[in-house]
Amino acid sequence: MSPRTRKRILDNLDTVYREAYEKARVADNAAGMQDLDASYQREQLLLEVLLDIRDGLYAIGDAPDSSSAMDKINQLRKLIKR
C-alpha cells in the first residue's frame, strides 16, 4: 500500500479548515475565524514537517543497509545532525 500523496493530505487539511472557517464566517464569529486561521497555519506547518520525516524515512528505506524502522530512524537522526 502506497502512502497518500503530500498534495492529497494537505488538500484534506485545507478542506476541513475551509468548511469550519465558512461556518464561523456565516455565524459572524470573527474570533473563531482568527482561531481557525492560526490553527490552520500551525497544523499545516506541523503536517509538512511530519511529511518531510515520512519522505526521509522512505528514502532511507531504499538504502540497502537499512532493515528495521529503528535503523531508519537512527539514519534519519544522523542526517539531521549533519
PyMOL commands that set and color helices and strands:
alter all, ss='L'
color gray80, all
select helices_A, chain A and resi 6-26+30-61+69-81
alter helices_A, ss='H'
color red, helices_A
deselect
rebuild
show_as cartoon
